Amino acid sequence: MKRWLSVVLSMSLVFSAFFLVSDTQKVTVEAAGNLNKVNFTSDIVYQIVVDRFVDGNTSNNPSGSLFSSGCTNLRKYCGGDWQGIINKINDGYLTEMGVTAIWISQPVENVFAVMNDADGSTSYHGYWARDFKKTNPFFGTLSDFQRLVDAAHAKGIKVIIDFAPNHTSPASETNPSYMENGRLYDNGTLIGGYTNDTNSYFHHNGGTTFSNLEDGIYRNLFDLADFNHQNQFIDKYLKDAIKLWLDMGIDGIRMDAVKHMPFGWQKSFMDEVYDYRPVFTFGEWFLSENEVDSNNHFFANESGMSLLDFRFGQKLRQVLRNNSDDWYGFNQMIQDTASAYDEVIDQVTFIDNHDMDRFMVDEGDPRKVDIALAVLLTSRGVPNIYYGTEQYMTGNGDPNNRKMMTSFNKNTRAYQVIQKLSSLRRSNPALSYGDTEQRWINSDVYIYERQFGKDVVLVAVNRSLSKSYSITGLFTALPSGTYTDQLGALLDGNTIQVGSNGAVNAFNLGPGEVGVWTYSAAESVPIIGHIGPMMGQVGHKLTIDGEGFGTNVGTVKFGNTVASVVSWSNNQITVTVPNIPAGKYNITVQTSGGQVSAAYDNFEVLTNDQVSVRFVVNNANTNWGENVYLVGNVHELGNWNTSKAIGPLFNQVIYSYPTWYVDVSVPEGKTIEFKFIKKDGSGNVIWESGSNHVYTTPTSTTGTVNVNWQY
């Protein structure tokens, strides 16, 4: 999270929770959020498994063993389609709930075969692709998809597609008749399958044991035909495919299984997206309860995309669903992730999804769902709500967590909680950009505050459904005044009184109670809340969101270099990346009156268009505790700085020790110099001898460079 300029609040007037400086200012923030494809921090994302939402067009339903009438077999197609989503957009169900973005199942053509298992499993979920350039006909045609995008945009809703470039479909090395055996098509033309893969479109290294990062990347995920992303055709095919969907006007991409694809290739993929039509992109990197993975943090900070925030989701489930942790553990997670992620506000948070047990349990108390939603929607990150959570749907495990949508009741308490907090999230920038500070805590009670400049949101949560707590000694950044609950007492929140020194008068927090109190005022100094995307090249456009920029054009600097301004308003600025060397830069905004914002750091400028190159070094023998790294004369290889070297390299799957390898995103068409080094656990470095290795990178395709360690 970026640190913005602190502002001292000196007002002593009495304000209610509904105080706004002006309607004009807040409408500007809201409108910017609806149109901004690279900033989702003020949005509410609603995840839809397309086949399980609404059957809006029965004529495109599959027949025979692919289909289950009445959805009695959850492994079959059940009829949901894009027309069904259009219908729920147009009838107000999504818009009235406050949804501003939908994340839908992968739209591409999937296999038509039925698996020979007990349930006759099908590709209803969208993750068994056969042609990334055609639509799934059971969801609709290409024109149907365009109508969906247009209908969503007409209501101010962004469209995120799931995209799974890790694999095609289930396959067998020895049985070509196993389903469709991973066959890949290019707009209807067969390219190849998993058996007799003479062109090396796929990896053939067996299934992953999930034992380490390398094993997960270069072996098959379960029985799915795993793409060889270094194959030049596959590289181009997948990048061309995403452009087709970008041309349809999508606003975001959710990348499936990013933990299982080469990081270097994925960064070159993101460069392709940002160079073509920039959209917010986040990946799936599954983490179990209490799992912390530094590779996860590195990926989020260096790949050009954000991640689904499993640490957040798992911990909130532990506190409110499973009762295996408390608010102390949750608060520690909030602090730890704020440090671990450069852009913690861009990580996508959730309480359940299609790969987890639903949050609501059979015969459970729906109040726990309501509390979880309130925390989700007032916490840092981009909140994502799984379809049906607002209807208290239940279901443990796949496919029971993917049942047909049960109801579209707008009167459930969960629906109303989402409705109210969505509006608040769009009107008070503290929920989009603010830091999180714990104000009062015990095992059952968590009171936290989000603050961005003069904007403040204070939230109090009692997870106990049987015990009340007297809240004393609470302090807040809210100015003195009386504040009413923004949820309108939906979760029993009360009015609080704040004194001139920020002390909150003692009050009682009842069982299952949640209170939300807010303040908002005009900002007199520039504060940057968000920059997107956080990676680009010279000449690329980026969007700066925040407050207090003023209406007259000022100056934006990358380090000490002034950028060209494309547009300027009090809440949003668009600039182009100036002609500066590749590297990471702090960005500042200076108003026309000379006031300068605090720096927003770590924007990455790439050398030029990126390609994925595999670097291989042979005969690199190491001692126990040593690993091999790569460093070179361009930013993407660390500019000879060994602390920024790429690695450690791999040495088990594609090549075996003492050969080491790594796939890296590097500038295309450039003659680069590089060397390999050895590092031990203490950071001691051993350089290979001899002259620098020299290699000219390919243009618009992948490459491989293979050298021997120089002794």
N, C-alpha and C positions, 0 to 999 in steps of 0.2 A: 504494500500500500504506500502511495506517495505521501509525503508530508507536506501539507499545505501551510500557508502563512497563518499563524495563530492570530486571532482577533479577540480583544478583550470586550466583553459585553458590559456596558455600563448603564443600560436602561433600567429604570426602576418603576416604569409604568406597569399596570396590570394588563396582562394579555390572556385571552382564552386560547384553547388549543387550536382554534380555527383562524388565528391571526395570520393574514397574508399581507405582504407589503403592497402588492397590487395584482389584479387579475392578469394584467398584460404580461408581467414578468413570468408568472408561473405557467401561463399558456405557452409561452415561448419554449420553456423547458420541456413541456409535454409534447409539443409538436416536433421538436428536434428529436426526441426519443423515438417517435413513431416513424420517422423518415431515415433514421441513422442506421445504416447496415453494418457499421463497425463498432457500435456501442449499444449493448443490451442491458446496461446496468439498471435502467429504470423500467425494464420490461418484466412481464410475467409470462413465462414460457409454459405452454400446455402440451405435454407429450401425448401423441395419439398413435396407438397401434391401429393402422388404417382399417384392417380387416375386422377389427372388433369394436368399431365405433358406431357407424350407421350404414345400413344398406340403402343407398339413395337411388340405385339403378339396378334392379334385379336382372336386367338383360345381360349384364357383364359378369354375372356369377358363373363360376366354373361348374362343370357337370361331373357326374360319375363319382369316382372314388376321391376326387379332389375336394368335394364339397360336403358339408354337414348341415343339412336343413335344421334350423333351430339351434345350431351350434352345440349339439349334444356331444360331439367329438371335438375337443379343443385343439387337436392336432391338425384338423382340416381347415380349409377356408370356410368362413362363415358369412361372407357377403359384403362386409364393409368396403366402402370405396370413397373416391374423392368427391363424388356427388353428395354423399352423405355428409361429408365435412362442410361442403358448400352450403348445404341446407341448414346446418347448425350455426354457421356464420351468419347467414341471412335472417334466421329467425331470432337472433339476439342472444342465444344461449351463451356463446363464448364472449361476445362483446360486453354483455351485461355483467358477466362474472368479473370482467376486468382483464381478460386475456389479451395480450398485445403481441404474442408470437406463438406459433404452433410448430412443434417438432413432429414431423410425420415419418412413417416407415420408409425405408429405402424405396424409391419409386421405380427402380429399374426392373426389366424383365427377369423373372426368376424361373427356376426349373419347373417343368410341368410333370415330372415323374413323381411317383408316390413311393416312399421308402417302404421296404419290406420289413416292417417291424410290427409290433402288436397293434399299434394304433393307426398304421398307414400314414405316417407323418408327411406333411406337405410344407411348402415354402411360404405359407400364409404370412409369416413374420417379416419376409423381405430380405433375409440374410443369405439366401442361396442363389446368388445372381448367375445368370447365363449370358446376358447381353446388357452392358452398362449404357448402351445408346438407344435402347428401346424401353417403353413403359411396361409395367406389369399390367397385362390386359384386364385382369380381374379388379384392378383399381381404377382403370380408365385409359383413355387414349391420350396422346400428347396434347390434343386440343382440350381435353378434360382437365389435364394438369394445368394448362395455361389459364383456364377458367377459374380453377381453384386459386392460383396465385393472384389473379385479378380480383376475385371476390374478397380475398383476404386483405389485399392492399386497399380496396375500396372502404373497408371498415377499420383501417389503421392497424392491421395485423400483419406481422412479418411471417415469412415462411422459411423454416429450417428443414432441410432434408437430411435423413440418415444416409450415409455413404460408406460402403464397406469395401475399400480397395485392398484388403488383406487377402481375399480368397474369392473363389467362385462358389462351388457347391460340394456336397459329400462326394468322395472319390475313393477309388481303390487302386493300388499299384498293380494288382494281379487280376482284377475282375473288371473288364471294360464295361460290363452290363450293369454295374452297380449304380443305380439311379441314372443320372446323365454323366456320371464320371467326371465331373468338374469341367465339362466342355464350355468353352468361351466362344461367344459370337461377337462379330463386329457389325452392328446394324443389320443383322440377319445372316451374315456370312460366317460359316464355321471357321474358326481360327485354329483350334486344337483342343485336345483333351488331356487328361492326366496320364493315361496309359499311352505308351509310344510317343512320349513328349520329346520328339527329336529336336525341337527348337528351344528347349529349356525355358518354356513359359512359366513352369512351376518348379518349386523346390521338391526334391525327392529325398528327404532326410529323415523320414519317419515322423511320428507324432511327438509333440513336445511333452516333456515330463514336468514342465514349469519349474525346473530346478534352478535356472538362472536366466538372466536377461537374454543372452545369446541363444540359448536353447529355445526360448519362446519366440524369438524373431525368425529364426531360420529353419524351424521345423513346423509341421502342420499343427494348426489349432484343431484338436480333436481329429475328425476325418475329413476336414475341409481342404480342398485343393489350394495350396498356399502359393501365392504369386511370387515369382522371382522378379523383384522390382528393378534389378540391374539389367534385366533383359530389355533391349532397346525398344522392341515393339510394345511390351507391356508398359513401360515407362510412358511412352507417347500415348498409348491407347487410354490409359487411366486419366492422364492430364487432358486429353481431348474430350473425354467423356464428361468430366466435371464442367468443362466450358459449355457443353450443350445445356446443362441444367442451370448454369449461371446465366446463359442467354435467355432462359425462360423467366428470369427475374427473381430467383430465390434470394433470400436475405441472409442465409446462414447455412453452415454445414456442420453436422455432427459426424465426426470420423470414428468409425467402429474400430475397436481392437488396436489402438495406436501402440500399445505395449508390445505388439507382435509384428511390427514392421520396422525396417531400418530407419533410424532417426534421420540420417542424412538424406534419404530419399524423401521423407516426409517434409523436411525443411525446403527441399527444392520444389515439392508439390505446393507448399504454402506460398513460396515466392511466385509460382505460376499463377496462383489464385489472386494474389495481391497485385500482380502485374497486369492481370486481365480485368477482373471485376471484383474489387475487395469486398469480402463479407466476413462477418464474425464466424469463427470456426473454433469448435471445441471437440476434444477427443475423449474416448473412453479408455481409462486406465484403471482397471478394477483393483481395489484395495479391500482387504478383509477388515474385520473389527480390530482396532488398535494397531493396524499395520501402518508403518511409516517407511517410505521408500525415497531415498535421495534421488534416484533416477527419475521418479515421478516429478519431483520439484525441478530438476534440471530440464526435463522435457518441456514443462509448462513455461519455463523462463527462456528457453533457447530455441524452441521449434517454430515459433511464430503462431502457435495456436494455444488456446486455453484447454482446460480439462474439466470433465465432470468431477466434482469435489467429493470423492468417496470418503475422505476423512471427516468432512462435515456431516454427510448423510449417515454414515455408520455411527458416529458419536451421538447424533441427535436421536437416532433409533435406540441406542443403548440407554439413553437417559429417559426417554418418554415411552418407548414401546417395550423394551426388554427388561428395564430396571436393572441393568448390569453395570451402570455407571451413574454418576450424579452430575450436578452443575459444575462442580469443581473440575471434573474431567472435561466437560464441554468448554469451559472458559479457558482451560489450558490449551485445548485444540485451537481455539480462536486466536490465542496469542502466538502459538507455534506456527500456524499457517500464515499469519500476517507477516512473519519473518521469512518463511520458506518460499513463498510465492511473490515474485516481483509485482504481479498484478492480481492480488487476491480478490479484488472486486470483479474480475473477469472470469473467475472460476464458477462453474455452473452447479448450484446447490440443489438438493432434493431430499425428500424423506422416503421415497420408494420409486421404483421404476420396473421395467419389464424383465429385469434379471434378478429381482429380489422379491422376497415375500412382501405382499402388500402391507402397508403400515397398520391398517385396521385389521384386527383379529376377530374371528368368529366369537360372538357373544361378548365382545369387548366394549368398553365405554367409548363412544364417539368423541367424548370431551378430549381424550388424549390426541386424537387427530386434529381437533380444532386448535389445541395448544401448539402442536407441532407446526401447523400451518402458520400460526401467528409468529412463531420464532423464525421460520423459514422466510417469511415475507418481510421481516424487519431486520434480518441479518445481512452481513456483507455477502457479495456474490450475486449471480444471476439466478433467481429462483425458478425452478422447474417443477411443475405439478403434473403428476401422472394421471391420465384420464381416469375418471371414476373415483378418485380420492375424495372429491367433493361430494360424492354420493355414498361414501363410506363402504365402497366395495372391498371385499375380502378375497383372499386366495394366497395360499402358500406354494411357492415353487412354480416352475414352468411345467405345464401351461395354465395352471389354476390362477396365476396372477395376471392372465391375459383373457379373462372372460369377456363375453359381449357386454357392452355398456348396458347397465341395468336400468338407468333412469336419467331424466333430464330435469329434475326438480330444482327449481331456482330458489326454493325456500329452505333448503337445508342450512343449518348453521355454518357448516364448512363453506358452502357457496357464498354466504354472506360475509364471512370473515375474509375470504379472498377478494370479494368485491370491494370492501371498504379499504383493505390494505393495499390493493392495487392502485386505487385512486391516490392514496397517501404516498405511495412509492414514486408516483409520477409527479407529485406536486412538491415534495420536500426532498431536495438533493442530498440531505444527510443520509437517506436510505440508499441512494445510489453510490455515493462517493465517500461517506464518512468513515472515520476510524471507529473502532469499537472499544469502549471502556467499561469494565465491570464496576458497578457502583455499590452493589450490596449482594451478598451471596451466602447461602448455606446449601445443604444437600438438596433441599426441595425448592428453594427460591433463588431465582436469578434475575437481578435487575441490571440492565446494561443500557448504555447510552451511545447513540451514533451522533457524530457532530461533524459538520462541514461548514467552516466559517461561522456565520451566525445561525445557521440552520441546525436544529437540535431535535432528536427524537429519543425519548426516554421510554423504556419498556420494562414492565415488571411481570414476572411469570411465577406462578406457584404450581408445581407439578402434582403436589399432593391433592388427592380428591377427597380427603377426609379431615385435613388439618389446616387451621388458619395460622397466620403469623402476623405479629405486630411489627411493623417496619419503622424503626427509629434510627436516627443517625445517618439518614440518607442525604447525600448532597448531589446537586445536579448543575449543569450548565444552563438550564432554563432560567430566563430572567424572572424576577419576582412577579408573582401573579397567581391567578387561579386557572387551573387547566382541567378540562374535561376529557374523558376517555374518547379517543378517536374511533374506537370500535362501537361506540354508542351502547356500552354495557352488554354487548353480545356475549362476552365472556366475563361479565360481572364487574368490569372495571369501574372505578369511582373517580370522583374529582379529587385533585390534590392541590395543596396550597404551598407555594414556594416563597421563601423569605428573601430579603435583599442580599443575603450572603450565600444564596444557593441552597440553604437548608430547607428540606422538605418536611413539613409538619408530619408528625407521626400519623400513620394510617394502618388499617387492617387489610391484609391481603388474604382473601378467603380461599377455600378449597377450589382448585382448578381455575383460579382467577387469572386473567391477563388484562393489564392496563397499558394503554399506549397514549403518551402525551407529547405534544409537539409544539415547536415554535419555528417561525420562519421570518426572516427580514432581509431587506435589500443589502447587498454586499457593496462596500465602498472601495474595496481593493480587489485586484485580480487573484482568483484562486483556481488552479487547474484541478479538475476532478478526474478527468479521463482523457486518454489519447488513444486513438485507434486508426489503423492497426499500429502495433508497436515494433514493426519491422518493415523495411521498405528500401527502395533505391532512390538515387538522385532523380528528382522529377516526379516521384510519386506523390499523390495527394494524401494528406492525413487530416483527421478531424480532431479538434481540441474542444472538449466540453468542460464547462465550469460556471463560474459566476464572476461578476464584477469586471468584465472585460471592457465595458462601456460601449457606446454606440458608434463612436468615432474610431477609425482604423488606427491601431497602434503598431507594435512591432513584436514579432516572434523570432526568437533566436535558438539555433542549435549550437550549443556551446557559445562561441562568440560570433557565429555567422548568422546574418539576418536571412530569414526565409521570405519568399514571395507570398503575399497574402492573396487568397482567392476570394474569400468572403469573410465578413466580420459582423458579429452581433454581440450583445451583452452576455450571451450564454454559450455561443458556439463560434469557433473560428475554423476555417479551412485554409491550409497552407500547402505549398509544395516543398519537398525536401530539397534544400539548397545543394549546390555543387561543393560537397565536402568529402574528404577521404572516408573510406569505410571504417566503421567502428561504432562504439556506443556513446550516445550524447545525452546531456541534460538539456531539456527544453524549458524556456521561460517565456512568459507573456509580459509585455510592457504596454500599459495603456497610453493613449494619446496624451494623458496628463503626466506621464512619467513614472507611474507606480508600477513596480516590478513584482511579479509573482514569485513564490518559492519554486525551485526547480523540480521538474518532473523528470525522473532519471531513467536511464537504460533504454532509450530508443535506439534500435539497431539499424544502422545504415549498411547495406550489403554492397559489395564491390560492383556487381552488375547482375545480369540474369544468372540463375543458379542451375547447376547440373549435379547429379549424384555420381561420384567417382569412388570406386573401391581401391583403397590403398592396401597393398600386400607387401610384407617384408618376410623374407625367408631366413632361416638359420639365426634367428634372434634368441639365443639361449639366455636364460635368466637364472638368477639365484632365487632361493625361497624368499617370498615377500616382494619381489620385483615384478613390475609390469611394463609393457611397452606402450609408448604414446607417440603421437604424430604432431609435428610442429613445422610451420613454414612461414613464408614471407608475405602472406596475405592475411587480412583480418579473419577470414573464415578458418585459417589454420593457426591463429594465435599471434601472428606477427612476430614470430621467434620468441615469444614470451612463454617460458616453460610452465608457468602457472596457468596458462590458458591453453595448454596443449590438448589435443583431442585424445580421448581414451579414458580408461585403459582399453586397448584393442582386444579382439576376440581371438581364440585359438583352438576351438573344439569342433565346430560343425562344418563350415564351408572349407576351412583349412584346419590342420592340426599342428599343435606345438612341435617344433619351434617356429612354425610359420604363424604369423599374426596378421589380422586384417580388420578393416573398418570401412564402412560406407559413409562418405562425408559430402555435404552440400558445399560446392566450391564455385567460384565464378567461371562462366563458360568462356571458351576461346581465349584463354589466358595462359601464358607460359609462367609457371610457378616453380619455386624452389622449395624443397622440404627435406627434412631429416626425421629419423626416428630416434627416440630417446628411451632410456630405461629409468624408472622411478621406483624407489622403495617406499615403505610405509612412513618413513621420516621425511620424505620429500627430497632425498638426495638424488641427483640427476647424473646419468652417464650418457653422454652423446656418442652416436656412432662416428667413426673416423671418416676421413676422406672428404671429397668435395660434396657440395649439396646435390641431391638428386634434382633433376630438371624434368618437367613434364608439361606438355601443352594440353590443356583440358579440352574436351570435345565441345561442340556447339549443339545445343538443343537435343542432346541425348546423353546416355550414360557412358561411363568409361571405366577402365581398370588399368592400374599401373602396378607392376610387380617387380620388386627389386630385392637384392640380397643385403643383409646387414653388413655394413662396412666395418671390419675389425682393423 
